[in-house]
Amino acid sequence: MPKILVVDDEENIVELIRYNLEREGYAVLTAGDGDTALKLAKEEQPDLIILDVMLPGQDGLTVCRTLQHDPGTKRIPIVMVSARVEEVDRILGLEMGADDYITKPFSPRELLARIKARLRRGHLEDGEKTAAPAKKKLVHGPLVIDQEKFTVTLNGVKQDFTPKEFELLRFLAGEPGRVFSREYLLEHIWGYDYAGDSRTVDVHIRHIRQKLEQVPGVPQYIETVRGVGYRFREAP
């Protein structure tokens, strides 16, 4: 039974989410503030966290960042929830390491769809870990992507990648030269249609480039194909 941690200080929202999740067979944990959320995440290791942005004490963005930098919790998927609809808030949540971002008011049906898609994607990732990859390492010059250890090194130096950044980089690097549209990447990396929210891909690509580019603004590995999407550069 998947275990989900719901973090929100509005009791009516928590009860609404709890009711719909338990009806679908999920086990539900709840927290009303950031400190309790961090404690439960470390102790209970939930399969997914639904995290409100506005919380007493540590806000949701701080909690998300803390979870992403803790080896014991960094692989727990996070769906951020906020009443703030501005694009900059969505982008900030994704930059902090959230896997998804949904704005209030939301329908329980939409939230359940996103949770199921994220958990389904997690099961696929677990299957990839237990199965022997076609190539244990993807090597592109000084860039090495270890698919068994889920690590990225550049010039022998380990780079800090979020799970979603790693998955996106590995996906592109697995087929150098092939162009992937944003919509295709959304469907295959995030697990379902994000209703045209291509900024999700752009934010993660920008983060990957910042970690891999030796000359800022000059893409060495991931190229933008204007009007189409992205591709990993083929070796010259």
QUIJO-V227959 format. One record per residue. RES is the residue in one letter. SS is DSSP state (hx for helix, st for strand, lp for the rest). PSI is psi in whole degrees, 0 to 359 (999 if undefined). D_FIRST is the distance of its C-alpha to the first C-alpha in Angstrom with 2 decimals. Layout:
[[RES;SS;PSI;D_FIRST] [RES;SS;PSI;D_FIRST]]
//
This chain:
[[M;lp;116;0.00] [P;lp;141;3.83] [K;st;126;6.37] [I;st;132;9.59] [L;st;120;13.00] [V;st;121;15.57] [V;st;108;19.12] [D;lp;143;21.98] [D;lp;1;24.95] [E;lp;110;25.37] [E;hx;323;23.80] [N;hx;324;24.10] [I;hx;316;22.20] [V;hx;315;19.36] [E;hx;323;19.22] [L;hx;313;19.44] [I;hx;317;16.52] [R;hx;313;14.42] [Y;hx;313;15.50] [N;hx;325;14.70] [L;hx;315;11.21] [E;hx;327;10.29] [R;hx;333;12.22] [E;lp;0;10.12] [G;lp;10;6.93] [Y;lp;149;5.87] [A;st;136;6.45] [V;st;129;10.00] [L;st;150;12.65] [T;st;152;16.19] [A;st;144;19.48] [G;lp;1;22.90] [D;st;166;24.74] [G;hx;320;24.69] [D;hx;316;25.27] [T;hx;322;22.34] [A;hx;316;20.09] [L;hx;319;21.39] [K;hx;313;20.98] [L;hx;322;17.30] [A;hx;319;16.60] [K;hx;320;18.43] [E;hx;320;17.14] [E;hx;342;13.38] [Q;lp;62;13.04] [P;lp;161;10.59] [D;lp;339;9.48] [L;st;150;11.94] [I;st;129;14.70] [I;st;116;16.57] [L;st;117;19.98] [D;st;147;23.09] [V;lp;313;26.39] [M;lp;107;28.53] [L;lp;154;27.47] [P;st;147;29.63] [G;lp;233;30.67] [Q;lp;128;29.18] [D;lp;173;28.48] [G;hx;324;25.50] [L;hx;319;27.51] [T;hx;317;28.37] [V;hx;315;24.82] [C;hx;314;23.76] [R;hx;319;26.71] [T;hx;316;26.01] [L;hx;321;22.43] [Q;hx;337;23.83] [H;lp;2;26.49] [D;lp;118;24.39] [P;lp;332;23.48] [G;lp;345;20.44] [T;lp;355;18.92] [K;lp;341;20.82] [R;lp;4;18.23] [I;lp;121;15.62] [P;st;144;16.14] [I;st;128;17.86] [V;st;113;18.65] [M;st;145;21.78] [V;st;135;22.99] [S;st;150;26.67] [A;lp;352;29.44] [R;lp;123;31.76] [V;lp;357;32.31] [E;lp;144;34.86] [E;hx;326;34.26] [V;hx;326;35.09] [D;hx;319;32.16] [R;hx;314;29.72] [I;hx;319;31.37] [L;hx;318;31.33] [G;hx;317;27.57] [L;hx;323;27.13] [E;hx;331;29.72] [M;lp;351;27.84] [G;lp;4;24.96] [A;lp;148;22.67] [D;lp;336;20.99] [D;st;164;21.62] [Y;st;125;23.68] [I;st;141;23.73] [T;st;147;26.52] [K;lp;147;26.79] [P;lp;144;27.17] [F;lp;157;24.33] [S;lp;139;22.91] [P;hx;327;19.31] [R;hx;318;19.31] [E;hx;317;20.44] [L;hx;317;17.94] [L;hx;320;15.01] [A;hx;319;16.84] [R;hx;321;17.17] [I;hx;313;13.59] [K;hx;319;12.57] [A;hx;319;15.60] [R;hx;319;14.96] [L;hx;321;11.48] [R;hx;319;13.15] [R;hx;322;16.00] [G;hx;322;14.08] [H;hx;322;12.95] [L;hx;320;16.65] [E;hx;321;17.81] [D;hx;321;15.91] [G;hx;324;17.55] [E;hx;327;20.81] [K;hx;321;20.64] [T;hx;333;20.39] [A;lp;148;22.96] [A;lp;121;26.54] [P;lp;155;27.71] [A;lp;319;30.96] [K;lp;127;32.47] [K;lp;327;31.18] [K;st;139;33.26] [L;st;117;34.66] [V;st;122;38.08] [H;st;88;40.21] [G;lp;233;43.19] [P;lp;357;42.24] [L;st;124;38.67] [V;st;123;36.16] [I;st;109;32.50] [D;st;110;30.67] [Q;lp;345;27.67] [E;lp;318;26.52] [K;lp;352;26.84] [F;lp;49;25.96] [T;st;157;29.26] [V;st;128;32.27] [T;st;144;35.78] [L;st;120;39.00] [N;lp;37;42.29] [G;lp;359;40.48] [V;st;126;38.88] [K;st;132;35.09] [Q;st;144;33.93] [D;lp;106;31.05] [F;lp;141;28.77] [T;lp;160;25.55] [P;hx;318;22.78] [K;hx;322;23.75] [E;hx;317;27.42] [F;hx;314;27.00] [E;hx;318;25.22] [L;hx;316;27.95] [L;hx;315;30.74] [R;hx;320;29.55] [F;hx;312;29.28] [L;hx;317;32.83] [A;hx;340;34.34] [G;lp;340;33.15] [E;lp;73;35.65] [P;lp;140;38.65] [G;lp;340;40.98] [R;lp;134;38.60] [V;st;130;38.28] [F;st;132;34.93] [S;st;160;34.89] [R;hx;319;32.78] [E;hx;320;31.04] [Y;hx;317;30.23] [L;hx;321;28.82] [L;hx;315;26.70] [E;hx;319;25.20] [H;hx;336;24.68] [I;hx;317;23.76] [W;hx;344;21.83] [G;lp;353;20.29] [Y;lp;174;21.91] [D;lp;123;25.17] [Y;lp;23;25.95] [A;lp;43;28.71] [G;lp;13;31.46] [D;lp;71;30.48] [S;lp;346;32.18] [R;hx;333;32.73] [T;hx;313;29.24] [V;hx;315;30.56] [D;hx;319;33.90] [V;hx;315;32.53] [H;hx;323;30.58] [I;hx;318;33.63] [R;hx;319;35.85] [H;hx;317;33.79] [I;hx;315;33.87] [R;hx;318;37.60] [Q;hx;328;38.27] [K;hx;340;36.81] [L;hx;336;38.63] [E;lp;130;41.90] [Q;lp;331;44.90] [V;lp;109;47.01] [P;lp;134;45.29] [G;lp;356;45.52] [V;lp;94;46.31] [P;lp;124;43.22] [Q;lp;333;43.43] [Y;lp;314;40.28] [I;st;121;38.71] [E;st;147;41.23] [T;st;127;41.11] [V;st;104;42.45] [R;lp;129;43.85] [G;lp;357;42.64] [V;lp;296;40.15] [G;st;228;37.61] [Y;st;156;37.30] [R;st;152;38.12] [F;st;131;38.19] [R;lp;138;41.86] [E;lp;151;43.22] [A;lp;137;45.21] [P;lp;999;48.93]]
//
